[in-house]
Amino acid sequence: MSKNFVTILFLTLITVLSWLGFQLFKISSESTIPKPTEKQIRPINPELDKSVFEDLKQSIR
């Protein structure tokens, strides 16, 4: 094997390992929940407006 071939092989290996490292970092730091879904699953207020139920009872009678 010539010296040029070993150099090219070494640089290719460094490139592939860098690419793999950057991709792993991107995957680990990226959110897996899309923004529209994130907006849809936001916490809701657990307090119910009881006047709505009273109005509903009145409208049924």
C-alpha distance matrix in Angstrom:
0.0 3.8 6.6 8.3 6.5 7.0 10.4 11.3 10.7 12.8 15.4 15.8 16.4 18.9 20.6 21.1 22.5 24.7 26.0 26.7 28.6 30.6 31.6 32.7 34.7 36.3 37.3 38.8 40.8 42.0 45.4 45.6 49.1 49.7 52.2 55.0 54.8 54.8 58.0 59.6 59.2 60.6 63.3 66.8 70.1 71.6 75.1 77.1 79.8 82.9 85.1 83.2 84.1 87.7 87.8 86.4 89.1 91.8 90.6 90.6 94.2
3.8 0.0 3.8 5.4 5.3 6.6 8.8 10.2 10.8 12.6 14.6 15.6 16.8 18.7 20.2 21.4 22.9 24.6 26.0 27.2 28.9 30.6 31.9 33.3 35.0 36.4 37.8 39.3 41.0 42.3 45.8 46.2 49.7 50.0 52.3 55.2 55.3 55.2 58.2 60.1 59.7 61.0 63.8 67.3 70.5 72.2 75.7 77.7 80.3 83.5 85.6 83.7 84.8 88.4 88.4 87.1 89.9 92.4 91.2 91.4 95.1
6.6 3.8 0.0 3.8 5.5 5.3 6.3 8.7 9.9 10.6 12.4 14.3 15.4 16.6 18.4 20.1 21.2 22.6 24.4 25.8 27.0 28.7 30.4 31.7 33.1 34.7 36.3 37.7 39.1 40.6 44.2 44.9 48.4 48.7 50.9 53.9 54.1 53.7 56.7 58.7 58.4 59.4 62.2 65.7 68.9 70.6 74.0 76.2 78.7 81.9 84.0 82.3 83.5 87.0 87.0 85.9 88.7 91.2 90.1 90.4 94.0
8.3 5.4 3.8 0.0 3.8 5.5 5.1 6.2 8.5 9.8 10.6 12.2 14.2 15.4 16.4 18.3 20.0 21.0 22.4 24.3 25.7 27.0 28.5 30.3 31.6 32.8 34.6 36.2 37.5 38.7 42.3 43.0 46.4 46.5 48.6 51.5 51.9 51.6 54.5 56.6 56.4 57.5 60.4 63.9 67.1 68.9 72.3 74.3 76.8 80.1 82.0 80.2 81.5 85.0 84.9 83.8 86.7 89.1 87.9 88.3 91.9
6.5 5.3 5.5 3.8 0.0 3.8 5.4 5.2 6.1 8.5 9.9 10.5 12.2 14.3 15.2 16.4 18.3 19.9 20.9 22.4 24.2 25.7 26.9 28.5 30.2 31.5 32.9 34.6 36.2 37.3 40.8 41.1 44.6 44.8 47.1 50.0 50.1 50.1 53.0 54.9 54.7 56.0 58.8 62.3 65.6 67.3 70.7 72.7 75.3 78.4 80.5 78.6 79.8 83.3 83.2 81.9 84.8 87.3 86.0 86.3 89.9
7.0 6.6 5.3 5.5 3.8 0.0 3.8 5.5 5.0 6.0 8.6 9.8 10.4 12.3 14.1 15.3 16.4 18.2 19.8 21.0 22.4 24.3 25.7 26.9 28.5 30.2 31.5 32.9 34.6 36.0 39.6 40.0 43.6 44.1 46.4 49.4 49.4 49.1 52.2 54.1 53.6 54.8 57.5 61.0 64.2 65.9 69.3 71.4 74.1 77.2 79.4 77.6 78.7 82.2 82.3 81.1 83.9 86.4 85.3 85.5 89.1
10.4 8.8 6.3 5.1 5.4 3.8 0.0 3.8 5.4 5.1 6.2 8.5 9.8 10.6 12.3 14.3 15.4 16.5 18.3 20.0 21.0 22.5 24.3 25.8 27.0 28.5 30.3 31.7 33.0 34.4 38.1 38.9 42.3 42.7 44.7 47.8 48.0 47.6 50.6 52.7 52.3 53.3 56.1 59.6 62.7 64.5 67.9 70.1 72.6 75.8 77.9 76.2 77.4 80.9 80.9 79.9 82.7 85.1 84.1 84.5 88.0
11.3 10.2 8.7 6.2 5.2 5.5 3.8 0.0 3.8 5.4 5.2 6.1 8.6 9.9 10.4 12.2 14.2 15.2 16.3 18.2 19.8 21.0 22.4 24.3 25.7 26.8 28.5 30.3 31.5 32.7 36.2 36.8 40.2 40.4 42.5 45.4 45.7 45.5 48.4 50.4 50.2 51.4 54.3 57.8 61.0 62.9 66.2 68.2 70.7 73.9 75.9 74.1 75.4 78.8 78.8 77.6 80.5 82.9 81.7 82.1 85.7
10.7 10.8 9.9 8.5 6.1 5.0 5.4 3.8 0.0 3.8 5.6 5.1 6.2 8.7 9.9 10.6 12.3 14.2 15.3 16.5 18.3 20.0 21.1 22.5 24.4 25.7 27.0 28.6 30.3 31.5 35.0 35.4 38.9 39.3 41.7 44.6 44.6 44.4 47.5 49.3 48.9 50.2 53.0 56.5 59.7 61.4 64.9 66.9 69.5 72.6 74.8 72.9 74.0 77.6 77.6 76.3 79.1 81.7 80.5 80.7 84.3
12.8 12.6 10.6 9.8 8.5 6.0 5.1 5.4 3.8 0.0 3.8 5.4 5.1 6.3 8.7 10.0 10.6 12.3 14.2 15.4 16.5 18.4 20.0 21.2 22.6 24.3 25.9 27.1 28.6 30.2 33.8 34.5 38.0 38.7 40.9 44.0 43.9 43.5 46.6 48.5 48.0 49.1 51.7 55.3 58.4 60.1 63.5 65.7 68.3 71.5 73.6 71.9 73.1 76.6 76.7 75.6 78.3 80.9 79.9 80.2 83.7
15.4 14.6 12.4 10.6 9.9 8.6 6.2 5.2 5.6 3.8 0.0 3.8 5.4 5.1 6.1 8.6 9.9 10.5 12.2 14.2 15.2 16.4 18.3 20.0 21.0 22.4 24.3 25.8 26.9 28.3 32.0 32.8 36.3 36.6 38.6 41.7 42.0 41.5 44.4 46.5 46.2 47.2 50.0 53.5 56.6 58.5 61.8 64.0 66.5 69.7 71.7 70.0 71.3 74.8 74.8 73.8 76.6 79.0 78.0 78.4 82.0
15.8 15.6 14.3 12.2 10.5 9.8 8.5 6.1 5.1 5.4 3.8 0.0 3.8 5.4 5.0 6.2 8.6 9.8 10.5 12.2 14.1 15.4 16.5 18.3 20.0 21.0 22.5 24.4 25.8 26.8 30.4 30.8 34.3 34.5 36.8 39.7 39.9 39.7 42.7 44.6 44.3 45.5 48.4 51.9 55.1 56.9 60.3 62.3 64.8 68.0 70.1 68.2 69.4 72.9 72.9 71.7 74.6 77.0 75.9 76.2 79.8
16.4 16.8 15.4 14.2 12.2 10.4 9.8 8.6 6.2 5.1 5.4 3.8 0.0 3.8 5.4 5.2 6.1 8.5 9.9 10.5 12.2 14.2 15.4 16.5 18.3 19.9 21.1 22.5 24.3 25.7 29.2 29.7 33.2 33.9 36.3 39.3 39.2 38.8 42.0 43.8 43.2 44.4 47.1 50.6 53.8 55.5 58.9 61.0 63.7 66.8 69.0 67.2 68.3 71.8 72.0 70.8 73.5 76.1 75.0 75.3 78.8
18.9 18.7 16.6 15.4 14.3 12.3 10.6 9.9 8.7 6.3 5.1 5.4 3.8 0.0 3.8 5.6 5.2 6.0 8.5 9.9 10.4 12.2 14.2 15.3 16.4 18.2 20.0 21.1 22.4 24.1 27.8 28.7 32.2 32.9 34.9 38.2 38.1 37.5 40.5 42.6 42.0 43.0 45.6 49.2 52.3 54.0 57.4 59.6 62.2 65.4 67.6 65.9 67.2 70.6 70.8 69.7 72.5 75.0 74.1 74.5 78.0
20.6 20.2 18.4 16.4 15.2 14.1 12.3 10.4 9.9 8.7 6.1 5.0 5.4 3.8 0.0 3.8 5.5 5.2 6.1 8.6 9.9 10.6 12.2 14.2 15.4 16.4 18.3 20.0 21.1 22.3 25.9 26.8 30.2 30.5 32.5 35.6 35.8 35.4 38.3 40.4 40.1 41.1 44.0 47.4 50.6 52.5 55.8 57.9 60.4 63.7 65.7 63.9 65.2 68.7 68.7 67.6 70.5 72.9 71.8 72.3 75.9
21.1 21.4 20.1 18.3 16.4 15.3 14.3 12.2 10.6 10.0 8.6 6.2 5.2 5.6 3.8 0.0 3.8 5.5 5.1 6.1 8.6 10.0 10.5 12.3 14.2 15.3 16.5 18.3 20.0 21.0 24.5 24.8 28.3 28.9 31.3 34.2 34.1 33.9 37.0 38.8 38.4 39.7 42.5 45.9 49.2 50.9 54.3 56.3 58.9 62.1 64.2 62.3 63.5 67.0 67.1 65.8 68.6 71.2 70.1 70.3 73.9
22.5 22.9 21.2 20.0 18.3 16.4 15.4 14.2 12.3 10.6 9.9 8.6 6.1 5.2 5.5 3.8 0.0 3.8 5.4 5.0 6.1 8.6 9.9 10.5 12.3 14.2 15.4 16.5 18.3 19.9 23.4 24.0 27.7 28.6 30.9 34.1 33.8 33.2 36.4 38.3 37.5 38.6 41.2 44.8 47.9 49.5 52.9 55.1 57.8 60.9 63.2 61.5 62.6 66.1 66.3 65.2 67.9 70.5 69.6 69.8 73.3
24.7 24.6 22.6 21.0 19.9 18.2 16.5 15.2 14.2 12.3 10.5 9.8 8.5 6.0 5.2 5.5 3.8 0.0 3.8 5.4 5.0 6.2 8.6 9.9 10.6 12.2 14.3 15.4 16.5 18.1 21.8 22.9 26.4 27.1 29.0 32.4 32.3 31.5 34.6 36.8 36.2 37.0 39.7 43.2 46.3 48.1 51.4 53.7 56.2 59.5 61.6 60.0 61.3 64.7 64.8 63.9 66.6 69.1 68.2 68.7 72.2
26.0 26.0 24.4 22.4 20.9 19.8 18.3 16.3 15.3 14.2 12.2 10.5 9.9 8.5 6.1 5.1 5.4 3.8 0.0 3.8 5.4 5.2 6.2 8.6 9.9 10.5 12.3 14.3 15.5 16.4 19.9 20.7 24.1 24.5 26.6 29.8 29.8 29.4 32.4 34.4 34.0 35.1 38.0 41.4 44.7 46.5 49.9 51.9 54.4 57.7 59.7 57.9 59.2 62.6 62.7 61.6 64.4 66.9 65.8 66.2 69.8
26.7 27.2 25.8 24.3 22.4 21.0 20.0 18.2 16.5 15.4 14.2 12.2 10.5 9.9 8.6 6.1 5.0 5.4 3.8 0.0 3.8 5.5 5.2 6.2 8.6 9.9 10.6 12.3 14.3 15.4 18.8 19.1 22.8 23.7 26.2 29.2 28.8 28.4 31.6 33.4 32.7 34.0 36.6 40.1 43.4 45.0 48.4 50.5 53.2 56.3 58.5 56.7 57.8 61.3 61.5 60.3 63.0 65.6 64.6 64.9 68.4
28.6 28.9 27.0 25.7 24.2 22.4 21.0 19.8 18.3 16.5 15.2 14.1 12.2 10.4 9.9 8.6 6.1 5.0 5.4 3.8 0.0 3.8 5.5 5.2 6.2 8.6 10.0 10.7 12.3 14.2 17.7 18.8 22.4 23.6 25.7 29.0 28.6 27.6 30.9 32.9 32.0 32.9 35.4 39.0 42.0 43.7 47.1 49.3 52.0 55.2 57.4 55.9 57.0 60.4 60.7 59.7 62.4 65.0 64.2 64.6 68.0
30.6 30.6 28.7 27.0 25.7 24.3 22.5 21.0 20.0 18.4 16.4 15.4 14.2 12.2 10.6 10.0 8.6 6.2 5.2 5.5 3.8 0.0 3.8 5.5 5.1 6.1 8.6 9.9 10.6 12.0 15.7 17.1 20.5 21.2 23.0 26.4 26.4 25.4 28.5 30.7 30.1 30.9 33.6 37.1 40.2 42.1 45.4 47.6 50.1 53.4 55.4 53.8 55.2 58.6 58.7 57.8 60.6 63.0 62.2 62.7 66.2
31.6 31.9 30.4 28.5 26.9 25.7 24.3 22.4 21.1 20.0 18.3 16.5 15.4 14.2 12.2 10.5 9.9 8.6 6.2 5.2 5.5 3.8 0.0 3.8 5.4 5.0 6.2 8.6 10.0 10.5 13.9 14.6 18.0 18.8 21.1 24.2 24.0 23.4 26.6 28.5 28.0 29.2 32.0 35.4 38.7 40.5 43.9 45.9 48.4 51.6 53.7 51.9 53.1 56.6 56.7 55.6 58.4 60.9 59.9 60.3 63.8
32.7 33.3 31.7 30.3 28.5 26.9 25.8 24.3 22.5 21.2 20.0 18.3 16.5 15.3 14.2 12.3 10.5 9.9 8.6 6.2 5.2 5.5 3.8 0.0 3.8 5.4 5.2 6.1 8.6 10.0 13.2 13.8 17.5 19.0 21.4 24.6 23.8 23.0 26.4 28.2 27.1 28.3 30.7 34.3 37.5 39.0 42.5 44.6 47.4 50.4 52.7 51.1 52.1 55.6 55.9 54.8 57.5 60.1 59.3 59.6 63.0
34.7 35.0 33.1 31.6 30.2 28.5 27.0 25.7 24.4 22.6 21.0 20.0 18.3 16.4 15.4 14.2 12.3 10.6 9.9 8.6 6.2 5.1 5.4 3.8 0.0 3.8 5.5 5.2 6.1 8.4 11.9 13.6 17.0 18.4 20.2 23.7 23.2 21.9 25.1 27.3 26.2 26.9 29.3 32.9 35.9 37.7 41.0 43.3 46.0 49.1 51.4 49.9 51.1 54.5 54.8 54.0 56.6 59.2 58.5 59.0 62.4
36.3 36.4 34.7 32.8 31.5 30.2 28.5 26.8 25.7 24.3 22.4 21.0 19.9 18.2 16.4 15.3 14.2 12.2 10.5 9.9 8.6 6.1 5.0 5.4 3.8 0.0 3.8 5.6 5.4 5.9 9.6 11.2 14.4 15.3 17.1 20.6 20.4 19.3 22.4 24.6 24.0 24.8 27.6 31.1 34.2 36.2 39.4 41.6 44.1 47.3 49.4 47.7 49.1 52.5 52.6 51.7 54.5 56.9 56.1 56.6 60.1
37.3 37.8 36.3 34.6 32.9 31.5 30.3 28.5 27.0 25.9 24.3 22.5 21.1 20.0 18.3 16.5 15.4 14.3 12.3 10.6 10.0 8.6 6.2 5.2 5.5 3.8 0.0 3.8 5.6 5.4 8.3 8.8 12.4 13.9 16.3 19.5 18.7 17.9 21.3 23.0 22.2 23.4 26.0 29.5 32.8 34.4 37.9 39.9 42.6 45.7 47.9 46.1 47.2 50.7 51.0 49.8 52.5 55.1 54.3 54.6 58.1
38.8 39.3 37.7 36.2 34.6 32.9 31.7 30.3 28.6 27.1 25.8 24.4 22.5 21.1 20.0 18.3 16.5 15.4 14.3 12.3 10.7 9.9 8.6 6.1 5.2 5.6 3.8 0.0 3.8 5.8 8.2 9.4 12.9 15.0 17.2 20.5 19.3 17.9 21.4 23.2 21.8 22.6 24.9 28.5 31.6 33.0 36.5 38.8 41.6 44.6 47.0 45.5 46.5 49.9 50.4 49.4 52.0 54.6 54.0 54.4 57.7
40.8 41.0 39.1 37.5 36.2 34.6 33.0 31.5 30.3 28.6 26.9 25.8 24.3 22.4 21.1 20.0 18.3 16.5 15.5 14.3 12.3 10.6 10.0 8.6 6.1 5.4 5.6 3.8 0.0 3.8 6.7 9.3 12.1 13.9 15.2 18.8 18.2 16.3 19.5 21.8 20.6 20.9 23.3 27.0 29.9 31.7 35.0 37.4 40.0 43.2 45.4 44.0 45.3 48.6 49.0 48.2 50.9 53.4 52.8 53.4 56.7
42.0 42.3 40.6 38.7 37.3 36.0 34.4 32.7 31.5 30.2 28.3 26.8 25.7 24.1 22.3 21.0 19.9 18.1 16.4 15.4 14.2 12.0 10.5 10.0 8.4 5.9 5.4 5.8 3.8 0.0 3.8 6.4 9.0 10.3 11.9 15.4 15.0 13.5 16.7 18.9 18.2 18.9 21.7 25.2 28.3 30.3 33.6 35.7 38.1 41.4 43.5 41.8 43.2 46.6 46.7 45.9 48.7 51.1 50.3 50.9 54.3
45.4 45.8 44.2 42.3 40.8 39.6 38.1 36.2 35.0 33.8 32.0 30.4 29.2 27.8 25.9 24.5 23.4 21.8 19.9 18.8 17.7 15.7 13.9 13.2 11.9 9.6 8.3 8.2 6.7 3.8 0.0 3.8 5.6 7.5 9.1 12.5 11.5 10.0 13.3 15.3 14.4 15.2 18.1 21.5 24.8 26.7 30.0 32.0 34.5 37.7 39.8 38.2 39.4 42.8 43.0 42.1 44.9 47.3 46.6 47.1 50.6
45.6 46.2 44.9 43.0 41.1 40.0 38.9 36.8 35.4 34.5 32.8 30.8 29.7 28.7 26.8 24.8 24.0 22.9 20.7 19.1 18.8 17.1 14.6 13.8 13.6 11.2 8.8 9.4 9.3 6.4 3.8 0.0 3.8 6.4 9.4 11.9 10.2 9.8 13.4 14.5 13.6 15.4 18.2 21.5 24.9 26.5 30.0 31.7 34.4 37.4 39.5 37.6 38.7 42.2 42.4 41.2 43.9 46.4 45.5 45.8 49.3
49.1 49.7 48.4 46.4 44.6 43.6 42.3 40.2 38.9 38.0 36.3 34.3 33.2 32.2 30.2 28.3 27.7 26.4 24.1 22.8 22.4 20.5 18.0 17.5 17.0 14.4 12.4 12.9 12.1 9.0 5.6 3.8 0.0 3.8 6.5 8.4 6.5 6.1 9.8 10.8 10.1 12.0 15.1 18.2 21.7 23.5 26.9 28.4 30.9 34.0 36.0 34.0 35.2 38.7 38.7 37.6 40.4 42.8 41.9 42.3 45.8
49.7 50.0 48.7 46.5 44.8 44.1 42.7 40.4 39.3 38.7 36.6 34.5 33.9 32.9 30.5 28.9 28.6 27.1 24.5 23.7 23.6 21.2 18.8 19.0 18.4 15.3 13.9 15.0 13.9 10.3 7.5 6.4 3.8 0.0 3.8 5.7 5.5 6.1 8.8 10.1 10.9 12.7 16.3 18.9 22.5 24.6 27.8 29.0 31.1 34.4 36.1 33.9 35.3 38.8 38.5 37.3 40.4 42.6 41.4 42.0 45.6
52.2 52.3 50.9 48.6 47.1 46.4 44.7 42.5 41.7 40.9 38.6 36.8 36.3 34.9 32.5 31.3 30.9 29.0 26.6 26.2 25.7 23.0 21.1 21.4 20.2 17.1 16.3 17.2 15.2 11.9 9.1 9.4 6.5 3.8 0.0 3.9 5.5 4.9 6.2 8.7 10.1 11.0 14.7 17.1 20.6 23.2 26.0 27.3 29.1 32.6 34.0 32.0 33.7 37.0 36.6 35.8 38.9 41.0 39.8 40.7 44.2
55.0 55.2 53.9 51.5 50.0 49.4 47.8 45.4 44.6 44.0 41.7 39.7 39.3 38.2 35.6 34.2 34.1 32.4 29.8 29.2 29.0 26.4 24.2 24.6 23.7 20.6 19.5 20.5 18.8 15.4 12.5 11.9 8.4 5.7 3.9 0.0 3.8 5.4 5.2 6.3 8.9 10.4 14.1 15.8 19.4 21.9 24.6 25.3 27.0 30.4 31.7 29.4 31.1 34.4 33.8 32.8 36.0 38.0 36.6 37.5 41.1
54.8 55.3 54.1 51.9 50.1 49.4 48.0 45.7 44.6 43.9 42.0 39.9 39.2 38.1 35.8 34.1 33.8 32.3 29.8 28.8 28.6 26.4 24.0 23.8 23.2 20.4 18.7 19.3 18.2 15.0 11.5 10.2 6.5 5.5 5.5 3.8 0.0 3.8 5.3 5.0 6.3 8.8 12.3 14.3 18.0 20.1 23.1 24.0 26.1 29.3 30.9 28.6 30.0 33.5 33.1 31.9 34.9 37.2 36.0 36.6 40.1
54.8 55.2 53.7 51.6 50.1 49.1 47.6 45.5 44.4 43.5 41.5 39.7 38.8 37.5 35.4 33.9 33.2 31.5 29.4 28.4 27.6 25.4 23.4 23.0 21.9 19.3 17.9 17.9 16.3 13.5 10.0 9.8 6.1 6.1 4.9 5.4 3.8 0.0 3.8 5.5 5.4 6.5 10.2 12.8 16.4 18.7 21.7 23.2 25.4 28.7 30.5 28.6 30.0 33.4 33.3 32.5 35.4 37.7 36.8 37.5 41.0
58.0 58.2 56.7 54.5 53.0 52.2 50.6 48.4 47.5 46.6 44.4 42.7 42.0 40.5 38.3 37.0 36.4 34.6 32.4 31.6 30.9 28.5 26.6 26.4 25.1 22.4 21.3 21.4 19.5 16.7 13.3 13.4 9.8 8.8 6.2 5.2 5.3 3.8 0.0 3.8 5.6 5.6 9.3 11.2 14.5 17.3 19.9 21.1 22.9 26.3 27.8 25.9 27.7 30.9 30.6 29.9 33.0 35.0 34.1 35.1 38.5
59.6 60.1 58.7 56.6 54.9 54.1 52.7 50.4 49.3 48.5 46.5 44.6 43.8 42.6 40.4 38.8 38.3 36.8 34.4 33.4 32.9 30.7 28.5 28.2 27.3 24.6 23.0 23.2 21.8 18.9 15.3 14.5 10.8 10.1 8.7 6.3 5.0 5.5 3.8 0.0 3.8 5.7 8.8 9.9 13.6 15.8 18.6 19.2 21.2 24.4 26.0 23.8 25.3 28.7 28.3 27.3 30.4 32.6 31.5 32.2 35.7
59.2 59.7 58.4 56.4 54.7 53.6 52.3 50.2 48.9 48.0 46.2 44.3 43.2 42.0 40.1 38.4 37.5 36.2 34.0 32.7 32.0 30.1 28.0 27.1 26.2 24.0 22.2 21.8 20.6 18.2 14.4 13.6 10.1 10.9 10.1 8.9 6.3 5.4 5.6 3.8 0.0 3.8 6.4 8.5 12.2 13.9 17.2 18.4 20.9 23.9 26.0 24.0 25.2 28.6 28.8 27.8 30.5 33.0 32.3 32.8 36.2
60.6 61.0 59.4 57.5 56.0 54.8 53.3 51.4 50.2 49.1 47.2 45.5 44.4 43.0 41.1 39.7 38.6 37.0 35.1 34.0 32.9 30.9 29.2 28.3 26.9 24.8 23.4 22.6 20.9 18.9 15.2 15.4 12.0 12.7 11.0 10.4 8.8 6.5 5.6 5.7 3.8 0.0 3.8 6.5 9.9 12.3 15.3 17.0 19.3 22.6 24.6 23.1 24.5 27.8 28.1 27.5 30.2 32.5 32.1 32.9 36.2
63.3 63.8 62.2 60.4 58.8 57.5 56.1 54.3 53.0 51.7 50.0 48.4 47.1 45.6 44.0 42.5 41.2 39.7 38.0 36.6 35.4 33.6 32.0 30.7 29.3 27.6 26.0 24.9 23.3 21.7 18.1 18.2 15.1 16.3 14.7 14.1 12.3 10.2 9.3 8.8 6.4 3.8 0.0 3.8 6.8 8.8 11.9 14.1 16.7 19.8 22.2 21.0 22.2 25.4 26.1 25.7 28.1 30.5 30.5 31.3 34.3
66.8 67.3 65.7 63.9 62.3 61.0 59.6 57.8 56.5 55.3 53.5 51.9 50.6 49.2 47.4 45.9 44.8 43.2 41.4 40.1 39.0 37.1 35.4 34.3 32.9 31.1 29.5 28.5 27.0 25.2 21.5 21.5 18.2 18.9 17.1 15.8 14.3 12.8 11.2 9.9 8.5 6.5 3.8 0.0 3.8 6.2 8.9 10.5 13.1 16.2 18.5 17.3 18.5 21.7 22.3 22.0 24.5 26.8 26.8 27.7 30.6
70.1 70.5 68.9 67.1 65.6 64.2 62.7 61.0 59.7 58.4 56.6 55.1 53.8 52.3 50.6 49.2 47.9 46.3 44.7 43.4 42.0 40.2 38.7 37.5 35.9 34.2 32.8 31.6 29.9 28.3 24.8 24.9 21.7 22.5 20.6 19.4 18.0 16.4 14.5 13.6 12.2 9.9 6.8 3.8 0.0 3.8 5.5 7.8 10.3 13.4 15.8 15.2 16.6 19.3 20.3 20.4 22.7 24.9 25.3 26.4 29.0
71.6 72.2 70.6 68.9 67.3 65.9 64.5 62.9 61.4 60.1 58.5 56.9 55.5 54.0 52.5 50.9 49.5 48.1 46.5 45.0 43.7 42.1 40.5 39.0 37.7 36.2 34.4 33.0 31.7 30.3 26.7 26.5 23.5 24.6 23.2 21.9 20.1 18.7 17.3 15.8 13.9 12.3 8.8 6.2 3.8 0.0 3.8 6.3 9.7 12.0 15.0 14.7 15.1 18.0 19.6 19.4 21.1 23.7 24.5 25.1 27.6
75.1 75.7 74.0 72.3 70.7 69.3 67.9 66.2 64.9 63.5 61.8 60.3 58.9 57.4 55.8 54.3 52.9 51.4 49.9 48.4 47.1 45.4 43.9 42.5 41.0 39.4 37.9 36.5 35.0 33.6 30.0 30.0 26.9 27.8 26.0 24.6 23.1 21.7 19.9 18.6 17.2 15.3 11.9 8.9 5.5 3.8 0.0 3.8 6.6 8.9 11.8 12.2 12.8 15.2 16.9 17.4 18.9 21.2 22.3 23.3 25.4
77.1 77.7 76.2 74.3 72.7 71.4 70.1 68.2 66.9 65.7 64.0 62.3 61.0 59.6 57.9 56.3 55.1 53.7 51.9 50.5 49.3 47.6 45.9 44.6 43.3 41.6 39.9 38.8 37.4 35.7 32.0 31.7 28.4 29.0 27.3 25.3 24.0 23.2 21.1 19.2 18.4 17.0 14.1 10.5 7.8 6.3 3.8 0.0 3.8 5.8 8.8 8.6 9.1 11.8 13.4 13.6 15.3 17.6 18.6 19.5 21.8
79.8 80.3 78.7 76.8 75.3 74.1 72.6 70.7 69.5 68.3 66.5 64.8 63.7 62.2 60.4 58.9 57.8 56.2 54.4 53.2 52.0 50.1 48.4 47.4 46.0 44.1 42.6 41.6 40.0 38.1 34.5 34.4 30.9 31.1 29.1 27.0 26.1 25.4 22.9 21.2 20.9 19.3 16.7 13.1 10.3 9.7 6.6 3.8 0.0 3.8 5.5 5.9 7.5 9.4 10.6 11.7 13.5 15.2 16.3 17.8 19.9
82.9 83.5 81.9 80.1 78.4 77.2 75.8 73.9 72.6 71.5 69.7 68.0 66.8 65.4 63.7 62.1 60.9 59.5 57.7 56.3 55.2 53.4 51.6 50.4 49.1 47.3 45.7 44.6 43.2 41.4 37.7 37.4 34.0 34.4 32.6 30.4 29.3 28.7 26.3 24.4 23.9 22.6 19.8 16.2 13.4 12.0 8.9 5.8 3.8 0.0 3.8 5.3 5.3 6.5 8.8 9.9 10.8 12.6 14.5 15.7 17.2
85.1 85.6 84.0 82.0 80.5 79.4 77.9 75.9 74.8 73.6 71.7 70.1 69.0 67.6 65.7 64.2 63.2 61.6 59.7 58.5 57.4 55.4 53.7 52.7 51.4 49.4 47.9 47.0 45.4 43.5 39.8 39.5 36.0 36.1 34.0 31.7 30.9 30.5 27.8 26.0 26.0 24.6 22.2 18.5 15.8 15.0 11.8 8.8 5.5 3.8 0.0 3.8 5.4 5.0 6.1 8.5 9.8 10.5 12.3 14.3 15.6
83.2 83.7 82.3 80.2 78.6 77.6 76.2 74.1 72.9 71.9 70.0 68.2 67.2 65.9 63.9 62.3 61.5 60.0 57.9 56.7 55.9 53.8 51.9 51.1 49.9 47.7 46.1 45.5 44.0 41.8 38.2 37.6 34.0 33.9 32.0 29.4 28.6 28.6 25.9 23.8 24.0 23.1 21.0 17.3 15.2 14.7 12.2 8.6 5.9 5.3 3.8 0.0 3.8 5.4 5.1 6.1 8.7 9.9 10.5 12.4 14.6
84.1 84.8 83.5 81.5 79.8 78.7 77.4 75.4 74.0 73.1 71.3 69.4 68.3 67.2 65.2 63.5 62.6 61.3 59.2 57.8 57.0 55.2 53.1 52.1 51.1 49.1 47.2 46.5 45.3 43.2 39.4 38.7 35.2 35.3 33.7 31.1 30.0 30.0 27.7 25.3 25.2 24.5 22.2 18.5 16.6 15.1 12.8 9.1 7.5 5.3 5.4 3.8 0.0 3.8 5.4 4.9 6.2 8.6 9.8 10.6 12.6
87.7 88.4 87.0 85.0 83.3 82.2 80.9 78.8 77.6 76.6 74.8 72.9 71.8 70.6 68.7 67.0 66.1 64.7 62.6 61.3 60.4 58.6 56.6 55.6 54.5 52.5 50.7 49.9 48.6 46.6 42.8 42.2 38.7 38.8 37.0 34.4 33.5 33.4 30.9 28.7 28.6 27.8 25.4 21.7 19.3 18.0 15.2 11.8 9.4 6.5 5.0 5.4 3.8 0.0 3.8 5.3 5.1 6.3 8.7 10.0 11.0
87.8 88.4 87.0 84.9 83.2 82.3 80.9 78.8 77.6 76.7 74.8 72.9 72.0 70.8 68.7 67.1 66.3 64.8 62.7 61.5 60.7 58.7 56.7 55.9 54.8 52.6 51.0 50.4 49.0 46.7 43.0 42.4 38.7 38.5 36.6 33.8 33.1 33.3 30.6 28.3 28.8 28.1 26.1 22.3 20.3 19.6 16.9 13.4 10.6 8.8 6.1 5.1 5.4 3.8 0.0 3.8 5.4 5.1 6.2 8.7 10.2
86.4 87.1 85.9 83.8 81.9 81.1 79.9 77.6 76.3 75.6 73.8 71.7 70.8 69.7 67.6 65.8 65.2 63.9 61.6 60.3 59.7 57.8 55.6 54.8 54.0 51.7 49.8 49.4 48.2 45.9 42.1 41.2 37.6 37.3 35.8 32.8 31.9 32.5 29.9 27.3 27.8 27.5 25.7 22.0 20.4 19.4 17.4 13.6 11.7 9.9 8.5 6.1 4.9 5.3 3.8 0.0 3.8 5.4 5.1 6.3 8.9
89.1 89.9 88.7 86.7 84.8 83.9 82.7 80.5 79.1 78.3 76.6 74.6 73.5 72.5 70.5 68.6 67.9 66.6 64.4 63.0 62.4 60.6 58.4 57.5 56.6 54.5 52.5 52.0 50.9 48.7 44.9 43.9 40.4 40.4 38.9 36.0 34.9 35.4 33.0 30.4 30.5 30.2 28.1 24.5 22.7 21.1 18.9 15.3 13.5 10.8 9.8 8.7 6.2 5.1 5.4 3.8 0.0 3.8 5.5 5.3 6.5
91.8 92.4 91.2 89.1 87.3 86.4 85.1 82.9 81.7 80.9 79.0 77.0 76.1 75.0 72.9 71.2 70.5 69.1 66.9 65.6 65.0 63.0 60.9 60.1 59.2 56.9 55.1 54.6 53.4 51.1 47.3 46.4 42.8 42.6 41.0 38.0 37.2 37.7 35.0 32.6 33.0 32.5 30.5 26.8 24.9 23.7 21.2 17.6 15.2 12.6 10.5 9.9 8.6 6.3 5.1 5.4 3.8 0.0 3.8 5.5 5.4
90.6 91.2 90.1 87.9 86.0 85.3 84.1 81.7 80.5 79.9 78.0 75.9 75.0 74.1 71.8 70.1 69.6 68.2 65.8 64.6 64.2 62.2 59.9 59.3 58.5 56.1 54.3 54.0 52.8 50.3 46.6 45.5 41.9 41.4 39.8 36.6 36.0 36.8 34.1 31.5 32.3 32.1 30.5 26.8 25.3 24.5 22.3 18.6 16.3 14.5 12.3 10.5 9.8 8.7 6.2 5.1 5.5 3.8 0.0 3.8 5.5
90.6 91.4 90.4 88.3 86.3 85.5 84.5 82.1 80.7 80.2 78.4 76.2 75.3 74.5 72.3 70.3 69.8 68.7 66.2 64.9 64.6 62.7 60.3 59.6 59.0 56.6 54.6 54.4 53.4 50.9 47.1 45.8 42.3 42.0 40.7 37.5 36.6 37.5 35.1 32.2 32.8 32.9 31.3 27.7 26.4 25.1 23.3 19.5 17.8 15.7 14.3 12.4 10.6 10.0 8.7 6.3 5.3 5.5 3.8 0.0 3.8
94.2 95.1 94.0 91.9 89.9 89.1 88.0 85.7 84.3 83.7 82.0 79.8 78.8 78.0 75.9 73.9 73.3 72.2 69.8 68.4 68.0 66.2 63.8 63.0 62.4 60.1 58.1 57.7 56.7 54.3 50.6 49.3 45.8 45.6 44.2 41.1 40.1 41.0 38.5 35.7 36.2 36.2 34.3 30.6 29.0 27.6 25.4 21.8 19.9 17.2 15.6 14.6 12.6 11.0 10.2 8.9 6.5 5.4 5.5 3.8 0.0
